[in-house]
């Protein structure tokens, strides 16, 4: 079978087979392999504050220059944690799949999620899969939630911004949006613009070490 079936979201044996063969094999997390309803996480640290965020990704097309919906889902949640001053640690990944969606596309997206999570230094520890009837979705939607450990000496918030603050930009503006639009509309541009979607948590840590009085990040 090379397409998503409604039975994959039923909670039965076919759903468990999909989870084992598609998701657990891709992410390789021992916590995920336990198959529990919730992940029990040991920080190993006397942490006072945690950061928790969630985001849902419905972008089309699912593959575009420089990335795909899976990479975008990991980067978006990792970066939301990092901009709060947290060290991203754990992710959940939930899929809403449309009946008939090609399994090969799902494999590519899962591989991209695993690769990007490794790049960011985070673990995928829990998830969910649901399937909707053919014609009632757009192939695939992904929700990712993330938990991170807050650094005790950092306080980052947009509410701390003031007139006269100096703003640093990490790259050129608009690359991701142009990459999506050009792929969606099949624009014949003179050069290929690639999405700059990337996990920024290590960059954030470097900035905070060099400029500990930084009071706001935005992704």
C-alpha positions as a Markdown table, in Angstrom:
| # | Residue | x | y | z |
|---|---|---|---|---|
| 1 | Unk | 0.0 | 0.0 | 0.0 |
| 2 | Unk | 1.4 | 3.4 | -1.0 |
| 3 | Unk | -1.3 | 5.7 | 0.2 |
| 4 | Unk | -2.7 | 6.8 | 3.5 |
| 5 | Unk | -5.9 | 4.8 | 4.5 |
| 6 | Unk | -8.7 | 5.9 | 6.9 |
| 7 | Unk | -7.8 | 2.9 | 9.1 |
| 8 | Unk | -4.4 | 4.5 | 9.8 |
| 9 | Unk | -6.3 | 6.9 | 12.1 |
| 10 | Unk | -8.6 | 4.4 | 13.8 |
| 11 | Unk | -6.5 | 3.4 | 16.8 |
| 12 | Unk | -6.3 | -0.2 | 15.7 |
| 13 | Unk | -3.5 | -2.5 | 14.5 |
| 14 | Unk | -3.0 | -0.7 | 11.2 |
| 15 | Unk | -2.5 | 2.6 | 13.0 |
| 16 | Unk | 0.0 | 1.0 | 15.4 |
| 17 | Unk | 1.9 | -0.5 | 12.4 |
| 18 | Unk | 2.1 | 2.9 | 10.8 |
| 19 | Unk | 3.4 | 4.4 | 14.0 |
| 20 | Unk | 6.0 | 1.7 | 14.4 |
| 21 | Unk | 7.2 | 1.6 | 10.8 |
| 22 | Unk | 6.9 | 5.3 | 9.9 |
| 23 | Unk | 7.4 | 7.4 | 13.0 |
| 24 | Unk | 9.3 | 5.4 | 15.7 |
| 25 | Unk | 11.8 | 4.1 | 13.2 |
| 26 | Unk | 12.3 | 7.7 | 11.9 |
| 27 | Unk | 12.7 | 9.5 | 15.2 |
| 28 | Unk | 14.5 | 6.7 | 17.2 |
| 29 | Unk | 13.4 | 8.0 | 20.6 |
| 30 | Unk | 13.5 | 5.4 | 23.4 |
| 31 | Unk | 10.8 | 7.4 | 25.2 |
| 32 | Unk | 8.6 | 7.2 | 22.1 |
| 33 | Unk | 9.2 | 3.5 | 21.7 |
| 34 | Unk | 7.5 | 2.8 | 25.1 |
| 35 | Unk | 4.1 | 3.6 | 23.5 |
| 36 | Unk | 2.6 | 5.3 | 26.5 |
| 37 | Unk | -0.2 | 7.9 | 26.3 |
| 38 | Unk | 2.2 | 10.5 | 27.7 |
| 39 | Unk | 5.9 | 11.0 | 27.9 |
| 40 | Unk | 7.5 | 11.2 | 31.4 |
| 41 | Unk | 10.6 | 13.4 | 31.1 |
| 42 | Unk | 13.5 | 13.6 | 33.5 |
| 43 | Unk | 15.3 | 17.0 | 33.3 |
| 44 | Unk | 18.1 | 16.0 | 35.6 |
| 45 | Unk | 18.2 | 19.6 | 36.8 |
| 46 | Unk | 16.6 | 21.6 | 39.5 |
| 47 | Unk | 14.8 | 23.8 | 37.0 |
| 48 | Unk | 12.5 | 26.4 | 38.3 |
| 49 | Unk | 10.9 | 27.4 | 34.9 |
| 50 | Unk | 9.9 | 25.6 | 31.8 |
| 51 | Unk | 8.8 | 27.1 | 28.4 |
| 52 | Unk | 6.0 | 25.4 | 26.6 |
| 53 | Unk | 4.7 | 26.3 | 23.1 |
| 54 | Unk | 2.7 | 24.8 | 20.3 |
| 55 | Unk | 2.2 | 25.6 | 16.6 |
| 56 | Unk | 0.3 | 24.1 | 13.6 |
| 57 | Unk | 1.6 | 24.0 | 10.1 |
| 58 | Unk | -0.6 | 23.9 | 7.0 |
| 59 | Unk | 1.8 | 25.3 | 4.3 |
| 60 | Unk | 1.4 | 24.3 | 0.7 |
| 61 | Unk | 3.3 | 23.1 | -1.2 |
| 62 | Unk | 4.6 | 20.5 | 1.2 |
| 63 | Unk | 8.1 | 20.6 | -0.4 |
| 64 | Unk | 9.8 | 23.8 | -1.4 |
| 65 | Unk | 13.3 | 25.1 | -2.2 |
| 66 | Unk | 15.3 | 24.9 | 1.0 |
| 67 | Unk | 12.8 | 22.8 | 3.1 |
| 68 | Unk | 9.5 | 21.1 | 3.6 |
| 69 | Unk | 6.6 | 21.2 | 6.0 |
| 70 | Unk | 8.4 | 18.8 | 8.4 |
| 71 | Unk | 11.5 | 20.9 | 8.7 |
| 72 | Unk | 9.3 | 24.0 | 9.1 |
| 73 | Unk | 7.3 | 22.4 | 11.9 |
| 74 | Unk | 10.4 | 21.5 | 13.9 |
| 75 | Unk | 12.2 | 24.8 | 13.3 |
| 76 | Unk | 9.1 | 26.9 | 14.1 |
| 77 | Unk | 8.6 | 25.3 | 17.5 |
| 78 | Unk | 12.3 | 25.1 | 18.4 |
| 79 | Unk | 12.7 | 28.8 | 17.6 |
| 80 | Unk | 9.6 | 29.8 | 19.6 |
| 81 | Unk | 11.2 | 28.2 | 22.6 |
| 82 | Unk | 14.6 | 29.7 | 21.9 |
| 83 | Unk | 13.2 | 33.2 | 21.6 |
| 84 | Unk | 11.8 | 32.8 | 25.1 |
| 85 | Unk | 15.3 | 32.1 | 26.4 |
| 86 | Unk | 14.8 | 28.4 | 26.8 |
| 87 | Unk | 16.9 | 25.5 | 25.8 |
| 88 | Unk | 14.6 | 23.3 | 23.6 |
| 89 | Unk | 14.5 | 19.7 | 24.8 |
| 90 | Unk | 11.4 | 17.8 | 23.8 |
| 91 | Unk | 8.8 | 17.9 | 20.9 |
| 92 | Unk | 5.5 | 16.3 | 20.2 |
| 93 | Unk | 4.6 | 15.8 | 16.5 |
| 94 | Unk | 0.9 | 15.3 | 15.5 |
| 95 | Unk | -0.3 | 14.6 | 12.0 |
| 96 | Unk | -3.7 | 15.1 | 10.4 |
| 97 | Unk | -3.4 | 13.1 | 7.1 |
| 98 | Unk | -5.9 | 13.0 | 4.2 |
| 99 | Unk | -6.9 | 9.6 | 2.9 |
| 100 | Unk | -4.9 | 8.9 | -0.2 |
| 101 | Unk | -1.9 | 10.9 | 0.7 |
| 102 | Unk | 1.2 | 9.3 | -0.7 |
| 103 | Unk | 3.2 | 7.3 | 1.9 |
| 104 | Unk | 6.4 | 8.2 | 0.1 |
| 105 | Unk | 5.8 | 11.9 | 0.8 |
| 106 | Unk | 5.1 | 11.1 | 4.4 |
| 107 | Unk | 8.4 | 9.1 | 4.7 |
| 108 | Unk | 10.3 | 12.1 | 3.3 |
| 109 | Unk | 8.6 | 14.5 | 5.7 |
| 110 | Unk | 9.3 | 12.1 | 8.7 |
| 111 | Unk | 12.9 | 11.8 | 7.6 |
| 112 | Unk | 13.2 | 15.6 | 7.4 |
| 113 | Unk | 11.6 | 16.0 | 10.9 |
| 114 | Unk | 14.1 | 13.5 | 12.3 |
| 115 | Unk | 17.1 | 15.2 | 10.6 |
| 116 | Unk | 16.0 | 18.7 | 11.8 |
| 117 | Unk | 15.4 | 17.5 | 15.3 |
| 118 | Unk | 18.9 | 16.1 | 15.4 |
| 119 | Unk | 20.3 | 19.3 | 14.0 |
| 120 | Unk | 18.5 | 21.2 | 16.8 |
| 121 | Unk | 19.5 | 18.8 | 19.6 |
| 122 | Unk | 15.9 | 18.0 | 20.5 |
| 123 | Unk | 14.0 | 14.7 | 20.9 |
| 124 | Unk | 10.6 | 13.8 | 19.5 |
| 125 | Unk | 9.0 | 12.0 | 22.5 |
| 126 | Unk | 5.3 | 11.8 | 21.7 |
| 127 | Unk | 2.8 | 12.3 | 18.9 |
| 128 | Unk | -0.6 | 11.5 | 17.4 |
| 129 | Unk | -2.0 | 10.6 | 14.0 |
| 130 | Unk | -5.5 | 11.2 | 12.6 |
| 131 | Unk | -6.8 | 10.6 | 9.1 |
| 132 | Unk | -9.7 | 12.5 | 7.4 |
| 133 | Unk | -11.7 | 11.5 | 4.4 |
| 134 | Unk | -10.4 | 12.1 | 1.0 |
| 135 | Unk | -11.2 | 15.7 | -0.1 |
| 136 | Unk | -11.6 | 16.9 | 3.4 |
| 137 | Unk | -8.0 | 18.0 | 3.9 |
| 138 | Unk | -5.0 | 19.3 | 2.1 |
| 139 | Unk | -2.8 | 16.2 | 2.3 |
| 140 | Unk | -1.1 | 16.8 | 5.5 |
| 141 | Unk | -1.2 | 19.1 | 8.5 |
| 142 | Unk | 1.3 | 19.0 | 11.3 |
| 143 | Unk | 1.1 | 20.3 | 14.9 |
| 144 | Unk | 4.3 | 20.4 | 17.0 |
| 145 | Unk | 4.5 | 21.3 | 20.7 |
| 146 | Unk | 7.7 | 21.8 | 22.5 |
| 147 | Unk | 9.1 | 22.1 | 26.0 |
| 148 | Unk | 12.4 | 23.8 | 26.9 |
| 149 | Unk | 14.3 | 24.6 | 30.1 |
| 150 | Unk | 14.5 | 28.3 | 30.9 |
| 151 | Unk | 17.9 | 29.8 | 31.7 |
| 152 | Unk | 17.7 | 31.2 | 35.2 |
| 153 | Unk | 19.5 | 34.4 | 34.3 |
| 154 | Unk | 17.6 | 35.3 | 31.2 |
| 155 | Unk | 14.3 | 37.4 | 30.9 |
| 156 | Unk | 13.2 | 37.8 | 27.3 |
| 157 | Unk | 9.9 | 39.4 | 26.3 |
| 158 | Unk | 8.5 | 41.8 | 23.6 |
| 159 | Unk | 7.1 | 43.8 | 26.5 |
| 160 | Unk | 10.6 | 44.8 | 27.4 |
| 161 | Unk | 11.2 | 46.5 | 24.1 |
| 162 | Unk | 11.7 | 50.3 | 24.2 |
| 163 | Unk | 12.1 | 53.1 | 21.7 |
| 164 | Unk | 15.7 | 53.4 | 20.8 |
| 165 | Unk | 16.5 | 49.7 | 21.1 |
| 166 | Unk | 19.0 | 48.4 | 18.5 |
| 167 | Unk | 17.7 | 45.7 | 16.3 |
| 168 | Unk | 19.9 | 43.0 | 14.8 |
| 169 | Unk | 18.7 | 40.9 | 11.9 |
| 170 | Unk | 20.2 | 37.4 | 11.4 |
| 171 | Unk | 19.7 | 37.3 | 7.6 |
| 172 | Unk | 18.0 | 38.7 | 4.5 |
| 173 | Unk | 14.3 | 39.3 | 4.8 |
| 174 | Unk | 11.6 | 37.5 | 2.9 |
| 175 | Unk | 13.5 | 34.4 | 1.7 |
| 176 | Unk | 11.1 | 31.9 | 3.2 |
| 177 | Unk | 8.0 | 33.7 | 2.0 |
| 178 | Unk | 9.4 | 34.1 | -1.5 |
| 179 | Unk | 10.4 | 30.4 | -1.6 |
| 180 | Unk | 6.9 | 29.3 | -0.7 |
| 181 | Unk | 5.2 | 31.6 | -3.1 |
| 182 | Unk | 7.5 | 30.8 | -6.0 |
| 183 | Unk | 7.0 | 27.1 | -5.5 |
| 184 | Unk | 3.2 | 27.4 | -5.1 |
| 185 | Unk | 2.7 | 29.7 | -8.1 |
| 186 | Unk | 5.5 | 28.1 | -10.1 |
| 187 | Unk | 7.1 | 31.5 | -10.7 |
| 188 | Unk | 9.9 | 31.6 | -13.3 |
| 189 | Unk | 12.4 | 33.6 | -11.2 |
| 190 | Unk | 15.9 | 34.4 | -12.6 |
| 191 | Unk | 17.4 | 32.8 | -9.5 |
| 192 | Unk | 16.2 | 30.1 | -7.0 |
| 193 | Unk | 15.3 | 31.6 | -3.7 |
| 194 | Unk | 15.6 | 29.1 | -0.9 |
| 195 | Unk | 13.7 | 29.0 | 2.4 |
| 196 | Unk | 16.0 | 30.0 | 5.3 |
| 197 | Unk | 14.1 | 27.8 | 7.8 |
| 198 | Unk | 16.6 | 26.6 | 10.4 |
| 199 | Unk | 16.8 | 25.9 | 14.1 |
| 200 | Unk | 18.2 | 29.0 | 15.7 |
| 201 | Unk | 18.6 | 27.8 | 19.3 |
| 202 | Unk | 22.4 | 27.6 | 19.2 |
| 203 | Unk | 22.6 | 31.0 | 17.6 |
| 204 | Unk | 20.4 | 32.4 | 20.4 |
| 205 | Unk | 22.7 | 30.9 | 23.0 |
| 206 | Unk | 25.7 | 32.4 | 21.4 |
| 207 | Unk | 24.1 | 35.9 | 21.3 |
| 208 | Unk | 23.1 | 35.7 | 24.9 |
| 209 | Unk | 26.6 | 34.8 | 26.0 |
| 210 | Unk | 28.0 | 37.7 | 24.0 |
| 211 | Unk | 25.2 | 40.1 | 24.9 |
| 212 | Unk | 23.6 | 39.0 | 28.2 |
| 213 | Unk | 21.4 | 42.1 | 28.4 |
| 214 | Unk | 19.5 | 41.3 | 25.3 |
| 215 | Unk | 15.8 | 41.5 | 26.2 |
| 216 | Unk | 13.9 | 40.4 | 23.2 |
| 217 | Unk | 14.1 | 37.8 | 20.3 |
| 218 | Unk | 11.6 | 37.3 | 17.5 |
| 219 | Unk | 11.6 | 34.6 | 14.9 |
